């Protein structure tokens, strides 16, 4: 591995758990120094150390985003993997639910791309985490979340155009069912709302996936690393499905 790769630096949001944590570990394996961002300082403490520097920040607030942007000068990569969801009947979603989800999932990613994208080194890359729910409407219990993830696809396309001349590439990844704490919450909420046993709900969801299983966070992190790397140097503005065949468009 070249010394140039060892000198690279990334900012990863939502780094305390799930896909974000797996991305931090993969980047460190690739010799990339990481600024790990999360609202949960305790979880960050579990990944920090060595070439991983923690930063506790509330990305729903402009001040929190500004702190991350201030630390971003000279970075090569930005991975926006933070997000929240609410599992509710579509008819019970409140205005507060909607605003919280869209502030954290969409507004924050727009302004992180706006503030950090121009600070990345030429040849750098951004990956935004969207979701298969941005393309499917089968899980109406997360409709507000799905809407925010669809917005992320538009944000990705716009910044891919705006940053192309730098050049900084901007892509999105659309994971399906991934074995993370967030997916556990979705599964439990869906089972409750649909009056199903948790095991039956899990089996039914996995049957919708042609490969018949959820992804591991490490697998998703590998795909994200590909999008960041020079191997994907001619890709920008794309939404890459990572769904085990569940979504093919």
N, C-alpha and C positions, 0 to 999 in steps of 0.2 A: 504494500500500500504506500502511495507516495506521501511525501511530507506535506504537499499541498492539501491532501485530503485530511491529514491530521490537524491542520490549522483551521479547518472549517468550524463554523459556529451556527447553532440553530436555536430558535425560540420555539418551545412547545407549550401550548396552553392545554388546560385540562390534564396536566401531567401526573396528577396524583393517583389516578386509577384507570382501569379499562384500557382502551386503545391508546390513550395518551401516554400512559405509563409504559406500555409495550413499545411505543415509538421512541421514548427516551432511551430505553434499553438497547433498541436496535441502533440508534444513532451513536451511542457510546461504543457499541461493538464496531461501528464503522470508523471510529476515530474522530467523531465529531463532538466538539464541546457543546454542552446544552445549558440553556437558561430554561429551567422548568418552572412553569407558572400554574398556579392553582389557587383557589380561594381557601382550600383546606391545608393549613400549615402542617398539621400532623401527618397527613398523607404525603405531603411533599418531603417530609423528613425521612420517609421510607425509601425515597429514590435519590435524594441528594447525596453529594459526596464525590470526591475525585473531580472529574471533569463535568460534573452536573451541579450547577448553582441554582438554589431555589429562590423563587420570588413569589411571595404571597400577594395576590391582587384580586380585587373584585372587578371583573371585566364588564359588569353591567353598569359601572360608574365611569364617567369620563376620566376621573382622576386615576383610577386603576389602569385604564388603557394607556394613559399618558406615562405612567411609571414603566410600563412594559416598553413603550415606544422609545423612551429615553435610554433604555438599556440595549436598544436594538442596533445602534450604529455599527456598521461593519459586519453584521451577521450575514450568513449565506442563505439560511432557510427559515421559513416560518410555517409551522404546522398548527392550524387552529382546530383543536380537537375537543374543546370544551363545549358543554351544552347541558340543557335540562329538558325534562318533559313532564307532563302531567297525564296520568292515565285516568280518563273520565269518559262517560258518555258524551258524545258530541253535543248533546242537548243540555249538558250541565256545565260546559266550559264557561268560565266567567270572564269578564273584561280584564280583571286582574291577572287571571291565568294567561290570557292571550298576551297582555303587555309584558309580563315577566318572561315568558318563553321567547317572544320576539326580540326583547331587549338583549337577552343573553345570547340567543342563538344566531340572530341575524344582525341586529344593530351593532353589536360588539365586533363581529367579524368584518362588517363593512368598514368600520373606523380603524380596526387593527390593520387591515389591508391598506387603507388610505394613509395611515401614519407610519407604518413599518415598511410597506412595499418600496417606496422611494429610498429608504435607508439601506436596503439590502445591496450587497455587492453585485455589480453586473455579472450576469451568469447565474444569479441566485434563483430560488424557486419558492413558491408558496403552495401548500396543499390545504384546502378547506375540507372539513368533514361534513358531507351532506348525509344522505341516507336513502335506502331503497324506498322509504316512505315518501320521498319527494316524487316518485314515479308511480307509486301504487296507492290505492285508496281502500285496501282491504281491511286495514286495522283502523277503523274510525275512532277507536278509543284514544288515539294519539293524533287526532286531526290537526290540532293547533301546532304541535311539534312538526308534523309533516309539512304544513304550510311554511314554517320557518325554514325547513330544510330545502324546500323548493326555492325560496328566496335566495339561499346560499348559492344555488346553481347560477342564478342571474348575476349575483355579486361576483362570482368567479369569472364568468364570461366578460363582464365589464372591466374588471381589473386586468384580465389577460390582455385585453386591447390596450388599456391605459399604460401598462408597464412593459409592453413588448419592445419598445424602442430602447429600454435601459440596457440590456434586456433582462427582465425578470419574468419567469414563467409562472402562471397561476392555473392550477388544476384543482378539481374536486374529486373525492372518492365517495362512492355511495355504498357503504356496507349494508348488508342485510342483517341476518340474525348472527350476532357475535356473542360469544360467551363472556359477558361482562356483568358487573353489578347492575348497570342500567337495564340490561336485557332481563335480568332476574326480576326487577321491579315491574317491567312491562308484562312479563309472563304471569306474575302473581296478580296484577291488576286486571288483565284480560280474563284470567280464570274466574276471578271474583265476579266481574261484570257479566260474564257469559254463563255463570252458574256451572262451571266445570271443575273437575279435580285438576290440581296443578299438573300431575303427571300426564293426564289426558290432554291438557292444553299444550304441554310441551311436545308430546308425540304428534298432535295435529299440526302444530307449526312446522316441525321438522319435515313432515310429509309434504309440505308445500315447496320444499327446496329439492330440486332435482338431485343434488349430491347427498341429500338425506341427513344433513347434520349442520350445526352451527359452525361458524368460523372460529378459530382461536385468535385472540388479540394479536399474537405474534405473527400470524399469517397476514393480517391486515397491515401490521407495521411493515412487513416486507414489501407489500404493494406500495405503501406510502414512500418508503425509501427509494423504490424504483422511480416514482414520480419526481422525487427531489433530485435524483442522481443525473449525471450526464447521459446515462443510457436513455433517458426520456427527454433529451435535449431539444427534440423537435415537436414536443407536445406542449400545447398551452390552450387554455379555454375549454378543456375536456372534463367530462363527468364520467369517471370510470366505475362501472358496476363491479361490486365485490360481494356477490350474493349467492354463490353456489349454483348459478343458473336460474335463480328465481326471477331476475330481471334481465332481459336481453336486448333492451333498446335504450 
